[in-house]
Amino acid sequence: MIVFVIALFPSLIVTGLCNSEFKAMSSKGLAAAKPINFSYSKKEMEDVDAFIAEIKKCRKDYYLKEYYRVDNLIPIQTQIARIHWLYENKFISESDAQFIIDELETQRIIKGL
């Protein structure tokens, strides 16, 4: 019995020291072609949420800058499809979509396409 207790004592110490290494970590991720996963512990939650919000804001700003405009070199139907995509993904409101589509239709009528 004494030998068993002596053998068990070091294993309990090692288990206690290594316990923090084997704790389950929560994570939060962004789905994409190349997904990004973040460690989501209590002390990192605010930073991770703020960083993810900033990524989403930058993505929205990029899409709006790139696709929410009238471009004379791109076919009008392609531009209208892009506006529909922006609206479906909730990057723009219905009134914004209708405004730019009206602008595109006006341009199409003026050019006689």
Biopython code that builds the backbone (N, CA, C, O; Angstrom):
import numpy as np
from Bio.PDB.StructureBuilder import StructureBuilder

atoms = [
    (1, "MET", "N", (0.822, -1.188, 0.000)),
    (1, "MET", "CA", (0.000, 0.000, 0.000)),
    (1, "MET", "C", (0.876, 1.266, 0.000)),
    (1, "MET", "O", (0.572, 2.235, -0.696)),
    (2, "ILE", "N", (1.934, 1.248, 0.764)),
    (2, "ILE", "CA", (2.836, 2.383, 0.838)),
    (2, "ILE", "C", (3.515, 2.596, -0.512)),
    (2, "ILE", "O", (3.680, 3.735, -0.951)),
    (3, "VAL", "N", (3.908, 1.511, -1.168)),
    (3, "VAL", "CA", (4.538, 1.609, -2.480)),
    (3, "VAL", "C", (3.550, 2.199, -3.491)),
    (3, "VAL", "O", (3.931, 3.015, -4.330)),
    (4, "PHE", "N", (2.302, 1.793, -3.410)),
    (4, "PHE", "CA", (1.271, 2.310, -4.311)),
    (4, "PHE", "C", (1.087, 3.825, -4.110)),
    (4, "PHE", "O", (1.009, 4.563, -5.092)),
    (5, "VAL", "N", (1.017, 4.295, -2.869)),
    (5, "VAL", "CA", (0.851, 5.712, -2.568)),
    (5, "VAL", "C", (2.071, 6.491, -3.039)),
    (5, "VAL", "O", (1.926, 7.587, -3.580)),
    (6, "ILE", "N", (3.252, 5.956, -2.849)),
    (6, "ILE", "CA", (4.479, 6.622, -3.284)),
    (6, "ILE", "C", (4.507, 6.724, -4.817)),
    (6, "ILE", "O", (4.945, 7.742, -5.353)),
    (7, "ALA", "N", (4.058, 5.710, -5.511)),
    (7, "ALA", "CA", (4.026, 5.729, -6.974)),
    (7, "ALA", "C", (2.912, 6.642, -7.492)),
    (7, "ALA", "O", (3.066, 7.267, -8.541)),
    (8, "LEU", "N", (1.816, 6.724, -6.783)),
    (8, "LEU", "CA", (0.673, 7.532, -7.202)),
    (8, "LEU", "C", (0.927, 9.020, -6.986)),
    (8, "LEU", "O", (0.439, 9.840, -7.764)),
    (9, "PHE", "N", (1.663, 9.382, -5.969)),
    (9, "PHE", "CA", (1.901, 10.782, -5.624)),
    (9, "PHE", "C", (2.581, 11.564, -6.768)),
    (9, "PHE", "O", (2.092, 12.644, -7.100)),
    (10, "PRO", "N", (3.667, 11.092, -7.384)),
    (10, "PRO", "CA", (4.274, 11.847, -8.501)),
    (10, "PRO", "C", (3.345, 11.978, -9.714)),
    (10, "PRO", "O", (3.332, 13.005, -10.393)),
    (11, "SER", "N", (2.574, 10.927, -9.971)),
    (11, "SER", "CA", (1.664, 11.008, -11.115)),
    (11, "SER", "C", (0.565, 12.040, -10.863)),
    (11, "SER", "O", (0.136, 12.703, -11.807)),
    (12, "LEU", "N", (0.101, 12.198, -9.645)),
    (12, "LEU", "CA", (-0.879, 13.222, -9.322)),
    (12, "LEU", "C", (-0.282, 14.616, -9.465)),
    (12, "LEU", "O", (-0.959, 15.534, -9.928)),
    (13, "ILE", "N", (0.962, 14.782, -9.078)),
    (13, "ILE", "CA", (1.632, 16.074, -9.214)),
    (13, "ILE", "C", (1.786, 16.442, -10.696)),
    (13, "ILE", "O", (1.496, 17.571, -11.091)),
    (14, "VAL", "N", (2.232, 15.508, -11.491)),
    (14, "VAL", "CA", (2.392, 15.753, -12.933)),
    (14, "VAL", "C", (1.040, 16.057, -13.574)),
    (14, "VAL", "O", (0.938, 16.951, -14.413)),
    (15, "THR", "N", (0.013, 15.321, -13.185)),
    (15, "THR", "CA", (-1.332, 15.557, -13.723)),
    (15, "THR", "C", (-1.822, 16.947, -13.335)),
    (15, "THR", "O", (-2.408, 17.640, -14.167)),
    (16, "GLY", "N", (-1.603, 17.359, -12.127)),
    (16, "GLY", "CA", (-2.013, 18.684, -11.667)),
    (16, "GLY", "C", (-1.292, 19.792, -12.416)),
    (16, "GLY", "O", (-1.905, 20.804, -12.755)),
    (17, "LEU", "N", (-0.013, 19.620, -12.677)),
    (17, "LEU", "CA", (0.751, 20.632, -13.393)),
    (17, "LEU", "C", (0.373, 20.716, -14.871)),
    (17, "LEU", "O", (0.371, 21.799, -15.455)),
    (18, "CYS", "N", (0.060, 19.595, -15.457)),
    (18, "CYS", "CA", (-0.269, 19.553, -16.885)),
    (18, "CYS", "C", (-1.754, 19.766, -17.161)),
    (18, "CYS", "O", (-2.164, 19.829, -18.320)),
    (19, "ASN", "N", (-2.551, 19.877, -16.122)),
    (19, "ASN", "CA", (-3.990, 20.012, -16.313)),
    (19, "ASN", "C", (-4.333, 21.234, -17.147)),
    (19, "ASN", "O", (-5.225, 21.167, -17.994)),
    (20, "SER", "N", (-3.658, 22.332, -16.933)),
    (20, "SER", "CA", (-3.966, 23.543, -17.689)),
    (20, "SER", "C", (-3.632, 23.390, -19.170)),
    (20, "SER", "O", (-4.224, 24.075, -20.005)),
    (21, "GLU", "N", (-2.710, 22.520, -19.506)),
    (21, "GLU", "CA", (-2.350, 22.301, -20.911)),
    (21, "GLU", "C", (-3.433, 21.553, -21.680)),
    (21, "GLU", "O", (-3.534, 21.686, -22.899)),
    (22, "PHE", "N", (-4.235, 20.773, -20.977)),
    (22, "PHE", "CA", (-5.221, 19.926, -21.646)),
    (22, "PHE", "C", (-6.643, 20.443, -21.493)),
    (22, "PHE", "O", (-7.587, 19.734, -21.841)),
    (23, "LYS", "N", (-6.825, 21.652, -20.983)),
    (23, "LYS", "CA", (-8.165, 22.214, -20.860)),
    (23, "LYS", "C", (-8.718, 22.506, -22.253)),
    (23, "LYS", "O", (-7.987, 22.862, -23.178)),
    (24, "ALA", "N", (-10.010, 22.344, -22.365)),
    (24, "ALA", "CA", (-10.657, 22.621, -23.654)),
    (24, "ALA", "C", (-10.651, 24.122, -23.897)),
    (24, "ALA", "O", (-11.020, 24.902, -23.019)),
    (25, "MET", "N", (-10.238, 24.516, -25.074)),
    (25, "MET", "CA", (-10.200, 25.923, -25.447)),
    (25, "MET", "C", (-11.404, 26.205, -26.346)),
    (25, "MET", "O", (-11.708, 25.435, -27.257)),
    (26, "SER", "N", (-12.068, 27.299, -26.079)),
    (26, "SER", "CA", (-13.145, 27.682, -26.980)),
    (26, "SER", "C", (-12.533, 28.535, -28.095)),
    (26, "SER", "O", (-11.526, 29.217, -27.904)),
    (27, "SER", "N", (-13.165, 28.474, -29.241)),
    (27, "SER", "CA", (-12.652, 29.232, -30.373)),
    (27, "SER", "C", (-13.815, 29.857, -31.128)),
    (27, "SER", "O", (-14.963, 29.428, -31.010)),
    (28, "LYS", "N", (-13.494, 30.861, -31.892)),
    (28, "LYS", "CA", (-14.469, 31.538, -32.730)),
    (28, "LYS", "C", (-13.831, 31.705, -34.095)),
    (28, "LYS", "O", (-12.636, 31.982, -34.197)),
    (29, "GLY", "N", (-14.612, 31.539, -35.133)),
    (29, "GLY", "CA", (-14.024, 31.593, -36.461)),
    (29, "GLY", "C", (-14.865, 32.352, -37.461)),
    (29, "GLY", "O", (-16.038, 32.648, -37.236)),
    (30, "LEU", "N", (-14.229, 32.653, -38.562)),
    (30, "LEU", "CA", (-14.885, 33.264, -39.710)),
    (30, "LEU", "C", (-14.848, 32.273, -40.864)),
    (30, "LEU", "O", (-13.784, 31.773, -41.230)),
    (31, "ALA", "N", (-16.001, 31.996, -41.427)),
    (31, "ALA", "CA", (-16.065, 31.085, -42.561)),
    (31, "ALA", "C", (-15.638, 31.835, -43.820)),
    (31, "ALA", "O", (-16.074, 32.958, -44.068)),
    (32, "ALA", "N", (-14.794, 31.207, -44.592)),
    (32, "ALA", "CA", (-14.315, 31.799, -45.846)),
    (32, "ALA", "C", (-13.640, 30.704, -46.652)),
    (32, "ALA", "O", (-13.629, 29.540, -46.253)),
    (33, "ALA", "N", (-13.083, 31.085, -47.782)),
    (33, "ALA", "CA", (-12.331, 30.115, -48.580)),
    (33, "ALA", "C", (-11.163, 29.575, -47.756)),
    (33, "ALA", "O", (-10.831, 28.391, -47.822)),
    (34, "LYS", "N", (-10.553, 30.461, -46.984)),
    (34, "LYS", "CA", (-9.517, 30.072, -46.031)),
    (34, "LYS", "C", (-9.985, 30.549, -44.652)),
    (34, "LYS", "O", (-9.718, 31.686, -44.265)),
    (35, "PRO", "N", (-10.684, 29.678, -43.910)),
    (35, "PRO", "CA", (-11.278, 30.109, -42.635)),
    (35, "PRO", "C", (-10.232, 30.563, -41.621)),
    (35, "PRO", "O", (-9.095, 30.091, -41.613)),
    (36, "ILE", "N", (-10.653, 31.492, -40.771)),
    (36, "ILE", "CA", (-9.795, 32.022, -39.719)),
    (36, "ILE", "C", (-10.407, 31.634, -38.382)),
    (36, "ILE", "O", (-11.587, 31.890, -38.142)),
    (37, "ASN", "N", (-9.619, 31.021, -37.512)),
    (37, "ASN", "CA", (-10.077, 30.649, -36.183)),
    (37, "ASN", "C", (-9.294, 31.428, -35.142)),
    (37, "ASN", "O", (-8.085, 31.621, -35.265)),
    (38, "PHE", "N", (-10.015, 31.875, -34.103)),
    (38, "PHE", "CA", (-9.413, 32.647, -33.034)),
    (38, "PHE", "C", (-9.621, 31.931, -31.707)),
    (38, "PHE", "O", (-10.654, 31.298, -31.489)),
    (39, "SER", "N", (-8.639, 32.035, -30.829)),
    (39, "SER", "CA", (-8.793, 31.574, -29.461)),
    (39, "SER", "C", (-9.778, 32.520, -28.792)),
    (39, "SER", "O", (-9.645, 33.737, -28.917)),
    (40, "TYR", "N", (-10.762, 31.980, -28.084)),
    (40, "TYR", "CA", (-11.847, 32.799, -27.555)),
    (40, "TYR", "C", (-12.000, 32.587, -26.055)),
    (40, "TYR", "O", (-13.058, 32.168, -25.584)),
    (41, "SER", "N", (-10.945, 32.877, -25.311)),
    (41, "SER", "CA", (-11.026, 32.763, -23.854)),
    (41, "SER", "C", (-11.627, 34.050, -23.292)),
    (41, "SER", "O", (-11.795, 35.035, -24.010)),
    (42, "LYS", "N", (-11.944, 34.028, -22.007)),
    (42, "LYS", "CA", (-12.631, 35.174, -21.399)),
    (42, "LYS", "C", (-11.847, 36.467, -21.526)),
    (42, "LYS", "O", (-12.431, 37.524, -21.767)),
    (43, "LYS", "N", (-10.529, 36.399, -21.366)),
    (43, "LYS", "CA", (-9.753, 37.630, -21.429)),
    (43, "LYS", "C", (-9.541, 38.127, -22.851)),
    (43, "LYS", "O", (-9.127, 39.271, -23.040)),
    (44, "GLU", "N", (-9.811, 37.303, -23.853)),
    (44, "GLU", "CA", (-9.616, 37.682, -25.253)),
    (44, "GLU", "C", (-10.920, 37.975, -25.988)),
    (44, "GLU", "O", (-10.887, 38.398, -27.144)),
    (45, "MET", "N", (-12.061, 37.761, -25.348)),
    (45, "MET", "CA", (-13.356, 37.886, -26.036)),
    (45, "MET", "C", (-13.569, 39.255, -26.664)),
    (45, "MET", "O", (-13.945, 39.343, -27.833)),
    (46, "GLU", "N", (-13.339, 40.310, -25.918)),
    (46, "GLU", "CA", (-13.584, 41.653, -26.436)),
    (46, "GLU", "C", (-12.683, 41.970, -27.622)),
    (46, "GLU", "O", (-13.134, 42.539, -28.616)),
    (47, "ASP", "N", (-11.417, 41.603, -27.518)),
    (47, "ASP", "CA", (-10.483, 41.873, -28.610)),
    (47, "ASP", "C", (-10.856, 41.095, -29.869)),
    (47, "ASP", "O", (-10.804, 41.629, -30.976)),
    (48, "VAL", "N", (-11.232, 39.831, -29.688)),
    (48, "VAL", "CA", (-11.599, 39.001, -30.844)),
    (48, "VAL", "C", (-12.866, 39.541, -31.495)),
    (48, "VAL", "O", (-12.936, 39.650, -32.720)),
    (49, "ASP", "N", (-13.871, 39.882, -30.684)),
    (49, "ASP", "CA", (-15.114, 40.422, -31.246)),
    (49, "ASP", "C", (-14.871, 41.740, -31.978)),
    (49, "ASP", "O", (-15.439, 41.969, -33.046)),
    (50, "ALA", "N", (-14.034, 42.602, -31.412)),
    (50, "ALA", "CA", (-13.720, 43.879, -32.055)),
    (50, "ALA", "C", (-12.969, 43.660, -33.370)),
    (50, "ALA", "O", (-13.230, 44.342, -34.360)),
    (51, "PHE", "N", (-12.032, 42.702, -33.373)),
    (51, "PHE", "CA", (-11.265, 42.415, -34.581)),
    (51, "PHE", "C", (-12.160, 41.837, -35.675)),
    (51, "PHE", "O", (-12.032, 42.213, -36.840)),
    (52, "ILE", "N", (-13.056, 40.934, -35.314)),
    (52, "ILE", "CA", (-13.976, 40.352, -36.297)),
    (52, "ILE", "C", (-14.911, 41.425, -36.845)),
    (52, "ILE", "O", (-15.188, 41.446, -38.044)),
    (53, "ALA", "N", (-15.399, 42.313, -35.986)),
    (53, "ALA", "CA", (-16.252, 43.408, -36.450)),
    (53, "ALA", "C", (-15.496, 44.317, -37.416)),
    (53, "ALA", "O", (-16.064, 44.789, -38.400)),
    (54, "GLU", "N", (-14.224, 44.560, -37.137)),
    (54, "GLU", "CA", (-13.407, 45.399, -38.022)),
    (54, "GLU", "C", (-13.189, 44.715, -39.380)),
    (54, "GLU", "O", (-13.222, 45.372, -40.421)),
    (55, "ILE", "N", (-12.970, 43.405, -39.362)),
    (55, "ILE", "CA", (-12.822, 42.661, -40.625)),
    (55, "ILE", "C", (-14.094, 42.766, -41.451)),
    (55, "ILE", "O", (-14.033, 43.012, -42.656)),
    (56, "LYS", "N", (-15.250, 42.583, -40.813)),
    (56, "LYS", "CA", (-16.521, 42.661, -41.532)),
    (56, "LYS", "C", (-16.770, 44.064, -42.070)),
    (56, "LYS", "O", (-17.279, 44.217, -43.180)),
    (57, "LYS", "N", (-16.421, 45.085, -41.301)),
    (57, "LYS", "CA", (-16.592, 46.474, -41.747)),
    (57, "LYS", "C", (-15.705, 46.757, -42.953)),
    (57, "LYS", "O", (-16.149, 47.372, -43.923)),
    (58, "CYS", "N", (-14.466, 46.317, -42.895)),
    (58, "CYS", "CA", (-13.544, 46.531, -44.025)),
    (58, "CYS", "C", (-14.006, 45.786, -45.273)),
    (58, "CYS", "O", (-13.884, 46.295, -46.387)),
    (59, "ARG", "N", (-14.538, 44.578, -45.081)),
    (59, "ARG", "CA", (-15.055, 43.808, -46.214)),
    (59, "ARG", "C", (-16.232, 44.543, -46.853)),
    (59, "ARG", "O", (-16.309, 44.643, -48.078)),
    (60, "LYS", "N", (-17.150, 45.057, -46.029)),
    (60, "LYS", "CA", (-18.295, 45.799, -46.547)),
    (60, "LYS", "C", (-17.838, 47.056, -47.283)),
    (60, "LYS", "O", (-18.331, 47.353, -48.371)),
    (61, "ASP", "N", (-16.905, 47.789, -46.696)),
    (61, "ASP", "CA", (-16.390, 48.997, -47.339)),
    (61, "ASP", "C", (-15.747, 48.677, -48.686)),
    (61, "ASP", "O", (-15.919, 49.418, -49.654)),
    (62, "TYR", "N", (-15.005, 47.570, -48.742)),
    (62, "TYR", "CA", (-14.369, 47.172, -50.001)),
    (62, "TYR", "C", (-15.420, 46.861, -51.064)),
    (62, "TYR", "O", (-15.318, 47.340, -52.194)),
    (63, "TYR", "N", (-16.428, 46.063, -50.710)),
    (63, "TYR", "CA", (-17.462, 45.706, -51.679)),
    (63, "TYR", "C", (-18.223, 46.940, -52.156)),
    (63, "TYR", "O", (-18.539, 47.058, -53.340)),
    (64, "LEU", "N", (-18.513, 47.851, -51.243)),
    (64, "LEU", "CA", (-19.226, 49.057, -51.650)),
    (64, "LEU", "C", (-18.375, 49.922, -52.571)),
    (64, "LEU", "O", (-18.869, 50.456, -53.564)),
    (65, "LYS", "N", (-17.101, 50.057, -52.239)),
    (65, "LYS", "CA", (-16.205, 50.866, -53.083)),
    (65, "LYS", "C", (-16.025, 50.233, -54.463)),
    (65, "LYS", "O", (-15.939, 50.930, -55.473)),
    (66, "GLU", "N", (-15.970, 48.920, -54.486)),
    (66, "GLU", "CA", (-15.679, 48.220, -55.733)),
    (66, "GLU", "C", (-16.918, 48.065, -56.633)),
    (66, "GLU", "O", (-16.805, 48.196, -57.852)),
    (67, "TYR", "N", (-18.097, 47.787, -56.050)),
    (67, "TYR", "CA", (-19.260, 47.410, -56.851)),
    (67, "TYR", "C", (-20.418, 48.391, -56.802)),
    (67, "TYR", "O", (-21.300, 48.314, -57.657)),
    (68, "TYR", "N", (-20.459, 49.307, -55.849)),
    (68, "TYR", "CA", (-21.582, 50.230, -55.742)),
    (68, "TYR", "C", (-21.235, 51.542, -56.453)),
    (68, "TYR", "O", (-21.056, 52.584, -55.822)),
    (69, "ARG", "N", (-21.147, 51.458, -57.772)),
    (69, "ARG", "CA", (-20.837, 52.629, -58.568)),
    (69, "ARG", "C", (-21.236, 52.368, -60.015)),
    (69, "ARG", "O", (-21.436, 51.228, -60.434)),
    (70, "VAL", "N", (-21.342, 53.435, -60.745)),
    (70, "VAL", "CA", (-21.630, 53.338, -62.176)),
    (70, "VAL", "C", (-20.296, 53.359, -62.902)),
    (70, "VAL", "O", (-19.516, 54.301, -62.759)),
    (71, "ASP", "N", (-20.038, 52.313, -63.683)),
    (71, "ASP", "CA", (-18.784, 52.195, -64.421)),
    (71, "ASP", "C", (-19.112, 52.086, -65.904)),
    (71, "ASP", "O", (-19.839, 51.184, -66.320)),
    (72, "ASN", "N", (-18.581, 52.994, -66.691)),
    (72, "ASN", "CA", (-18.886, 53.031, -68.125)),
    (72, "ASN", "C", (-18.257, 51.885, -68.911)),
    (72, "ASN", "O", (-18.685, 51.608, -70.032)),
    (73, "LEU", "N", (-17.261, 51.217, -68.356)),
    (73, "LEU", "CA", (-16.562, 50.153, -69.078)),
    (73, "LEU", "C", (-17.143, 48.761, -68.832)),
    (73, "LEU", "O", (-16.854, 47.829, -69.584)),
    (74, "ILE", "N", (-17.952, 48.613, -67.796)),
    (74, "ILE", "CA", (-18.538, 47.311, -67.459)),
    (74, "ILE", "C", (-19.961, 47.275, -67.991)),
    (74, "ILE", "O", (-20.693, 48.255, -67.850)),
    (75, "PRO", "N", (-20.370, 46.161, -68.602)),
    (75, "PRO", "CA", (-21.743, 46.073, -69.110)),
    (75, "PRO", "C", (-22.773, 46.333, -67.992)),
    (75, "PRO", "O", (-22.575, 45.953, -66.838)),
    (76, "ILE", "N", (-23.864, 46.988, -68.375)),
    (76, "ILE", "CA", (-24.873, 47.394, -67.398)),
    (76, "ILE", "C", (-25.504, 46.188, -66.713)),
    (76, "ILE", "O", (-25.781, 46.241, -65.514)),
    (77, "GLN", "N", (-25.737, 45.103, -67.445)),
    (77, "GLN", "CA", (-26.344, 43.918, -66.827)),
    (77, "GLN", "C", (-25.432, 43.324, -65.746)),
    (77, "GLN", "O", (-25.915, 42.839, -64.724)),
    (78, "THR", "N", (-24.127, 43.363, -65.972)),
    (78, "THR", "CA", (-23.176, 42.888, -64.973)),
    (78, "THR", "C", (-23.239, 43.764, -63.730)),
    (78, "THR", "O", (-23.207, 43.263, -62.606)),
    (79, "GLN", "N", (-23.328, 45.075, -63.937)),
    (79, "GLN", "CA", (-23.412, 45.994, -62.805)),
    (79, "GLN", "C", (-24.710, 45.799, -62.023)),
    (79, "GLN", "O", (-24.711, 45.853, -60.794)),
    (80, "ILE", "N", (-25.808, 45.574, -62.732)),
    (80, "ILE", "CA", (-27.087, 45.329, -62.055)),
    (80, "ILE", "C", (-27.024, 44.037, -61.261)),
    (80, "ILE", "O", (-27.547, 43.970, -60.149)),
    (81, "ALA", "N", (-26.394, 43.013, -61.813)),
    (81, "ALA", "CA", (-26.244, 41.752, -61.077)),
    (81, "ALA", "C", (-25.423, 41.962, -59.806)),
    (81, "ALA", "O", (-25.722, 41.372, -58.768)),
    (82, "ARG", "N", (-24.406, 42.787, -59.884)),
    (82, "ARG", "CA", (-23.596, 43.081, -58.698)),
    (82, "ARG", "C", (-24.409, 43.832, -57.640)),
    (82, "ARG", "O", (-24.272, 43.570, -56.445)),
    (83, "ILE", "N", (-25.250, 44.759, -58.080)),
    (83, "ILE", "CA", (-26.092, 45.504, -57.144)),
    (83, "ILE", "C", (-27.071, 44.550, -56.464)),
    (83, "ILE", "O", (-27.307, 44.655, -55.260)),
    (84, "HIS", "N", (-27.641, 43.622, -57.231)),
    (84, "HIS", "CA", (-28.531, 42.610, -56.640)),
    (84, "HIS", "C", (-27.776, 41.773, -55.615)),
    (84, "HIS", "O", (-28.313, 41.469, -54.549)),
    (85, "TRP", "N", (-26.556, 41.402, -55.918)),
    (85, "TRP", "CA", (-25.743, 40.621, -54.980)),
    (85, "TRP", "C", (-25.470, 41.412, -53.697)),
    (85, "TRP", "O", (-25.565, 40.867, -52.597)),
    (86, "LEU", "N", (-25.133, 42.693, -53.838)),
    (86, "LEU", "CA", (-24.919, 43.535, -52.650)),
    (86, "LEU", "C", (-26.174, 43.607, -51.795)),
    (86, "LEU", "O", (-26.103, 43.552, -50.567)),
    (87, "TYR", "N", (-27.318, 43.730, -52.446)),
    (87, "TYR", "CA", (-28.582, 43.807, -51.712)),
    (87, "TYR", "C", (-28.916, 42.473, -51.038)),
    (87, "TYR", "O", (-29.326, 42.454, -49.877)),
    (88, "GLU", "N", (-28.747, 41.378, -51.743)),
    (88, "GLU", "CA", (-29.053, 40.062, -51.180)),
    (88, "GLU", "C", (-28.179, 39.730, -49.977)),
    (88, "GLU", "O", (-28.622, 39.047, -49.053)),
    (89, "ASN", "N", (-26.945, 40.210, -49.988)),
    (89, "ASN", "CA", (-26.030, 39.958, -48.876)),
    (89, "ASN", "C", (-26.086, 41.062, -47.813)),
    (89, "ASN", "O", (-25.250, 41.120, -46.912)),
    (90, "LYS", "N", (-27.085, 41.930, -47.939)),
    (90, "LYS", "CA", (-27.363, 42.984, -46.954)),
    (90, "LYS", "C", (-26.222, 43.983, -46.774)),
    (90, "LYS", "O", (-26.000, 44.486, -45.672)),
    (91, "PHE", "N", (-25.507, 44.265, -47.847)),
    (91, "PHE", "CA", (-24.494, 45.311, -47.818)),
    (91, "PHE", "C", (-25.113, 46.673, -48.098)),
    (91, "PHE", "O", (-24.585, 47.701, -47.674)),
    (92, "ILE", "N", (-26.242, 46.677, -48.818)),
    (92, "ILE", "CA", (-26.955, 47.924, -49.100)),
    (92, "ILE", "C", (-28.439, 47.706, -48.835)),
    (92, "ILE", "O", (-28.922, 46.574, -48.805)),
    (93, "SER", "N", (-29.149, 48.811, -48.645)),
    (93, "SER", "CA", (-30.596, 48.736, -48.413)),
    (93, "SER", "C", (-31.334, 48.689, -49.754)),
    (93, "SER", "O", (-30.733, 48.857, -50.815)),
    (94, "GLU", "N", (-32.621, 48.461, -49.684)),
    (94, "GLU", "CA", (-33.424, 48.390, -50.904)),
    (94, "GLU", "C", (-33.442, 49.738, -51.621)),
    (94, "GLU", "O", (-33.376, 49.794, -52.849)),
    (95, "SER", "N", (-33.532, 50.822, -50.852)),
    (95, "SER", "CA", (-33.551, 52.148, -51.485)),
    (95, "SER", "C", (-32.211, 52.463, -52.160)),
    (95, "SER", "O", (-32.184, 53.083, -53.224)),
    (96, "ASP", "N", (-31.104, 52.039, -51.547)),
    (96, "ASP", "CA", (-29.791, 52.237, -52.177)),
    (96, "ASP", "C", (-29.691, 51.443, -53.470)),
    (96, "ASP", "O", (-29.185, 51.938, -54.477)),
    (97, "ALA", "N", (-30.179, 50.208, -53.434)),
    (97, "ALA", "CA", (-30.141, 49.367, -54.635)),
    (97, "ALA", "C", (-30.993, 49.974, -55.740)),
    (97, "ALA", "O", (-30.579, 50.024, -56.898)),
    (98, "GLN", "N", (-32.182, 50.432, -55.376)),
    (98, "GLN", "CA", (-33.074, 51.013, -56.379)),
    (98, "GLN", "C", (-32.476, 52.290, -56.974)),
    (98, "GLN", "O", (-32.611, 52.538, -58.172)),
    (99, "PHE", "N", (-31.815, 53.100, -56.138)),
    (99, "PHE", "CA", (-31.196, 54.337, -56.616)),
    (99, "PHE", "C", (-30.128, 54.049, -57.674)),
    (99, "PHE", "O", (-30.140, 54.664, -58.740)),
    (100, "ILE", "N", (-29.210, 53.126, -57.397)),
    (100, "ILE", "CA", (-28.118, 52.867, -58.341)),
    (100, "ILE", "C", (-28.637, 52.153, -59.590)),
    (100, "ILE", "O", (-28.114, 52.367, -60.684)),
    (101, "ILE", "N", (-29.656, 51.309, -59.440)),
    (101, "ILE", "CA", (-30.233, 50.645, -60.613)),
    (101, "ILE", "C", (-30.916, 51.681, -61.508)),
    (101, "ILE", "O", (-30.819, 51.602, -62.732)),
    (102, "ASP", "N", (-31.606, 52.653, -60.900)),
    (102, "ASP", "CA", (-32.211, 53.729, -61.694)),
    (102, "ASP", "C", (-31.143, 54.527, -62.431)),
    (102, "ASP", "O", (-31.342, 54.908, -63.585)),
    (103, "GLU", "N", (-30.017, 54.784, -61.778)),
    (103, "GLU", "CA", (-28.912, 55.482, -62.427)),
    (103, "GLU", "C", (-28.384, 54.680, -63.617)),
    (103, "GLU", "O", (-28.105, 55.240, -64.678)),
    (104, "LEU", "N", (-28.252, 53.379, -63.433)),
    (104, "LEU", "CA", (-27.770, 52.520, -64.519)),
    (104, "LEU", "C", (-28.771, 52.483, -65.671)),
    (104, "LEU", "O", (-28.377, 52.522, -66.836)),
    (105, "GLU", "N", (-30.054, 52.407, -65.356)),
    (105, "GLU", "CA", (-31.085, 52.390, -66.396)),
    (105, "GLU", "C", (-31.105, 53.718, -67.153)),
    (105, "GLU", "O", (-31.280, 53.733, -68.371)),
    (106, "THR", "N", (-30.930, 54.821, -66.448)),
    (106, "THR", "CA", (-30.878, 56.127, -67.093)),
    (106, "THR", "C", (-29.689, 56.205, -68.044)),
    (106, "THR", "O", (-29.799, 56.717, -69.158)),
    (107, "GLN", "N", (-28.555, 55.689, -67.584)),
    (107, "GLN", "CA", (-27.366, 55.673, -68.442)),
    (107, "GLN", "C", (-27.607, 54.814, -69.663)),
    (107, "GLN", "O", (-27.177, 55.164, -70.762)),
    (108, "ARG", "N", (-28.288, 53.692, -69.487)),
    (108, "ARG", "CA", (-28.560, 52.787, -70.609)),
    (108, "ARG", "C", (-29.488, 53.471, -71.625)),
    (108, "ARG", "O", (-29.293, 53.340, -72.833)),
    (109, "ILE", "N", (-30.484, 54.192, -71.134)),
    (109, "ILE", "CA", (-31.411, 54.886, -72.035)),
    (109, "ILE", "C", (-30.697, 56.005, -72.778)),
    (109, "ILE", "O", (-30.918, 56.198, -73.974)),
    (110, "ILE", "N", (-29.842, 56.744, -72.076)),
    (110, "ILE", "CA", (-29.125, 57.850, -72.704)),
    (110, "ILE", "C", (-28.200, 57.345, -73.804)),
    (110, "ILE", "O", (-28.104, 57.954, -74.870)),
    (111, "LYS", "N", (-27.517, 56.224, -73.543)),
    (111, "LYS", "CA", (-26.598, 55.684, -74.549)),
    (111, "LYS", "C", (-27.326, 54.926, -75.638)),
    (111, "LYS", "O", (-26.746, 54.650, -76.688)),
    (112, "GLY", "N", (-28.610, 54.577, -75.409)),
    (112, "GLY", "CA", (-29.397, 53.869, -76.406)),
    (112, "GLY", "C", (-29.052, 52.391, -76.484)),
    (112, "GLY", "O", (-29.123, 51.789, -77.555)),
    (113, "LEU", "N", (-28.676, 51.802, -75.346)),
    (113, "LEU", "CA", (-28.331, 50.365, -75.339)),
    (113, "LEU", "C", (-29.548, 49.516, -75.108)),
    (113, "LEU", "O", (-29.447, 48.290, -75.071)),
]
sb = StructureBuilder()
sb.init_structure("model")
sb.init_model(0)
sb.init_chain("A")
sb.init_seg("    ")
for serial, (resi, resn, name, xyz) in enumerate(atoms, 1):
    if name == "N":
        sb.init_residue(resn, " ", resi, " ")
    sb.init_atom(name, np.array(xyz, "f"), 0.0, 1.0, " ", f" {name:<3s}", serial, name[0])
structure = sb.get_structure()
